[in-house]
Amino acid sequence: MSRNGLVRCTVGPVTVWQLERWAARGIVHGFTERGGGVSRPPFDSLNFGLHVGDDVELVLENRRRLCQVFGMSASTLVAGEQVHGARVAVVTAADMGRGAARAEEAIPGVDALVTRERGPLLIGFFADCVPVLLVDPETPAVGLVHAGWRGTWQGVAARAVEAMVRAFGTRPQSLEAVLGPSIGPCCYEVGPEVVERFANWAVSPIRARNGRMYLDLWAANRHLLTAAGVPAGNICTAAICTRCRSDRFFSYRAAGGRTGRMAAVIGLSMPAAHGSAAAQSG
């Protein structure tokens, strides 16, 4: 199954969505679905969040299962704290393991991670917020962004691009980006306080429908990326709403707040002996 350039791939019990051309280049990446794990309701079943009240050992087993898809160890994972801000961390091999087994050991105060080193596997956790993956094929380098409405309003996706330019010499026009499954403009109803925050945007991501206001996080993050210099043609949007498809994806809104977290991952290394998940798609 494919959607907007993304392919749904199942390896063992784990299902991830990947961009085939990235997998062909050896870039480890993917957006997970919620099935194939060991967590119990309401976190059933492939929950990656250590901060949601799930049993720690079950979450760690889920993380091991995901890493096995790519032939990698969970000790290579690097996570940010995810505070709904716009700070970016430049990750090195010395950071491997931060947040891998304990939430309090994640890189503090950041919602985006970028690296040009082989080894670290960047990971973020999502249940309606937008996961944005970035690839600079020239350096090469990669990035991962956690973009809820607050982070989007603060421009976190653009901040990640700027961090790659400063740290790696990335040319924005060479960057490629994928926006993964997240709550869509069909379902993301917001109140006046959110509408007011986006009122001064040149291209408004607020949509009015039947007397209600909805935020289009996909359009907002595409706008941030193109304003930062990423060509519109280099941006792929999954356009899969997590609330509409809460049978396949965790959705904070659909669950009323108590649920698990999906993962988005990206890294530069892929052991040749294992191949890509996309190679085993179905």
C-alpha positions in Angstrom: 0.0 0.0 0.0 1.3 3.5 -0.8 0.2 7.0 -0.1 1.7 10.2 -1.6 5.1 8.6 -2.1 5.1 6.7 1.2 4.9 2.9 1.2 3.4 0.8 4.1 5.9 -1.9 5.0 5.5 -4.8 7.5 8.5 -6.5 8.9 7.6 -9.1 11.5 5.0 -7.6 13.8 5.9 -4.0 13.1 4.4 -1.8 10.4 6.1 1.4 9.3 5.6 3.9 6.5 8.7 4.8 4.5 9.7 6.8 1.5 11.1 4.3 -1.0 13.7 6.5 -2.5 15.2 7.2 1.0 15.2 3.6 1.9 17.0 2.8 -1.4 19.7 5.3 -0.4 20.3 3.5 2.9 18.6 6.1 5.1 17.0 4.4 8.1 13.6 6.0 8.6 9.9 5.4 9.2 6.6 6.3 10.8 5.1 3.5 12.9 1.5 2.3 13.2 0.1 1.3 16.6 -0.1 -2.5 16.1 2.4 -5.2 16.6 3.6 -4.4 20.1 3.2 -5.7 23.6 1.6 -2.8 25.5 -1.8 -3.3 27.0 -4.9 -1.0 26.7 -5.1 2.0 26.5 -1.6 1.9 25.1 -2.2 -1.0 22.8 0.0 -2.1 21.4 3.2 -0.6 19.8 3.6 2.3 22.3 6.9 4.0 22.3 6.2 6.7 25.0 7.9 6.3 28.3 6.1 9.3 29.7 2.4 8.2 29.3 2.0 5.8 32.2 2.7 2.6 30.3 4.8 -0.3 31.8 8.4 0.6 31.2 9.5 -2.9 30.2 6.8 -3.2 27.7 7.8 0.1 26.1 11.4 -1.0 25.9 10.4 -4.2 24.2 8.4 -2.2 21.7 11.5 0.0 21.0 13.7 -3.2 20.6 11.2 -4.5 18.0 11.4 -1.3 16.0 15.1 -1.2 16.0 15.2 -4.9 14.9 13.4 -3.8 11.8 16.5 -1.9 10.8 19.1 -4.3 12.3 20.0 -1.8 14.9 20.3 -1.7 18.6 18.0 0.3 20.8 21.1 1.8 22.4 21.6 3.9 19.3 18.4 5.8 19.9 18.5 9.5 20.7 15.4 11.3 21.9 14.6 14.9 22.7 12.4 16.0 25.7 9.6 17.3 23.4 8.4 20.4 25.3 6.3 21.9 22.4 9.0 24.5 21.7 11.4 25.3 18.8 14.8 24.4 20.1 17.0 22.1 18.0 19.9 19.9 19.2 22.8 18.9 17.0 23.3 15.2 17.8 26.7 13.3 17.7 27.6 9.7 18.4 28.3 10.7 22.0 24.5 11.3 22.4 23.6 7.7 21.5 21.3 6.2 24.2 20.0 9.6 25.5 16.3 8.9 26.2 16.5 5.4 24.9 15.6 3.7 28.2 14.6 6.6 30.5 12.5 9.6 29.5 14.4 11.9 31.9 17.7 11.2 30.1 16.4 12.6 26.8 18.1 15.8 25.5 16.3 18.5 27.5 14.2 21.3 26.1 14.3 20.3 22.5 11.7 19.4 19.9 14.0 18.8 16.9 17.2 16.8 16.4 19.7 16.9 13.5 22.8 14.9 12.8 25.4 14.2 10.1 27.0 11.3 12.0 26.4 7.6 11.2 25.3 5.7 14.2 22.6 7.7 16.1 19.0 6.8 15.3 16.9 9.9 16.0 13.5 9.1 17.5 10.4 11.2 18.3 7.0 10.3 19.8 3.7 11.3 18.4 -0.1 11.1 18.9 -1.5 13.8 16.6 1.4 16.2 16.4 3.2 16.3 13.1 6.4 14.3 12.6 8.7 15.9 10.1 11.7 14.1 8.7 14.5 15.9 6.9 17.2 14.6 4.6 20.2 16.6 3.2 21.5 14.2 0.5 24.6 16.2 -0.2 26.3 16.4 3.3 24.7 13.9 4.0 22.6 14.8 7.2 19.2 14.1 8.6 16.7 15.7 11.0 13.6 15.0 13.0 11.0 17.5 14.1 8.2 17.3 16.6 5.6 19.9 15.6 2.4 20.4 17.6 0.6 23.7 17.2 2.8 25.5 19.7 6.0 24.3 18.0 4.6 25.0 14.6 3.6 28.6 15.7 7.2 29.1 16.9 8.6 27.8 13.6 10.3 24.6 14.8 10.5 23.1 11.3 12.3 26.2 10.0 14.6 26.3 13.0 15.6 22.7 12.2 16.5 23.7 8.6 18.5 26.7 9.9 20.3 24.5 12.4 21.4 22.2 9.5 22.6 25.2 7.5 24.7 26.5 10.4 26.0 23.1 11.6 26.5 21.2 8.4 26.5 23.8 5.6 23.3 22.3 4.3 21.8 24.0 1.2 18.1 24.4 1.9 17.3 23.9 -1.8 18.8 20.4 -1.6 16.7 19.4 1.4 14.0 16.8 1.2 11.2 16.6 3.8 8.4 14.2 4.7 5.4 15.1 6.9 4.1 11.9 8.5 0.7 10.8 9.8 -0.8 13.3 12.2 -4.1 15.0 12.9 -5.5 16.6 9.8 -7.4 19.8 9.0 -10.5 17.6 8.8 -10.3 17.0 12.6 -8.1 19.6 14.3 -10.7 22.0 15.7 -9.1 24.8 17.7 -10.3 27.6 19.9 -9.8 31.4 19.6 -6.5 31.4 21.5 -4.9 29.2 18.8 -6.6 31.1 16.0 -5.2 34.4 17.4 -1.7 33.0 17.4 -1.7 32.3 13.7 -3.6 35.5 12.8 -0.5 37.3 11.5 0.8 34.6 9.3 1.1 35.7 5.7 -0.5 32.3 4.6 -3.1 31.4 7.2 -3.3 27.7 8.2 -6.7 28.3 9.8 -9.8 27.0 8.0 -13.4 27.9 8.8 -16.0 25.3 8.4 -19.6 25.2 9.6 -19.0 27.9 12.2 -15.9 26.1 13.6 -12.2 26.8 13.2 -9.7 24.2 12.2 -5.9 24.3 12.1 -4.1 22.8 9.0 -0.8 21.7 10.5 0.3 20.1 7.3 -0.1 23.4 5.3 1.5 25.4 8.2 4.6 23.2 8.3 4.9 23.1 4.5 4.8 26.9 4.6 7.6 27.0 7.2 9.8 24.6 5.2 9.3 26.5 1.9 9.9 29.9 3.6 13.2 28.4 4.9 14.2 27.6 1.3 13.1 23.9 0.9 11.5 23.5 -2.6 7.8 22.7 -2.5 8.5 19.8 -4.8 10.8 18.3 -2.3 8.2 18.1 0.5 6.0 14.9 0.7 2.9 14.9 3.0 1.5 11.6 4.1 -2.0 13.3 4.5 -3.1 10.5 6.8 -5.2 11.9 9.7 -4.4 10.1 13.0 -7.8 10.9 14.5 -9.7 9.6 11.5 -7.5 6.4 11.5 -7.1 5.9 15.3 -7.5 2.2 14.5 -4.0 2.3 13.0 -2.4 5.3 14.7 -2.4 6.7 18.2 -4.5 9.8 18.5 -4.6 11.9 21.7 -7.9 13.6 20.7 -9.6 10.4 19.6 -8.6 8.7 22.9 -9.5 11.6 25.1 -5.9 12.1 26.2 -4.8 8.7 27.5 -3.1 6.7 24.8 0.3 5.6 23.5 2.7 7.3 21.2 3.9 6.3 17.7 7.5 6.8 16.7 9.2 8.5 13.8 12.8 7.6 13.3 15.6 8.6 11.0 19.3 7.9 10.8 22.1 7.7 8.3 23.3 4.2 8.9 21.7 1.0 7.6 23.5 -2.3 7.9 23.7 -3.7 4.4 23.1 -7.3 5.6 19.6 -6.4 6.7 18.3 -4.3 3.8 15.4 -1.9 4.2 11.9 -2.3 5.5 10.6 -1.0 2.2 12.3 -4.0 0.5 9.8 -6.2 2.4 6.7 -4.1 1.9 3.3 -5.6 1.3 
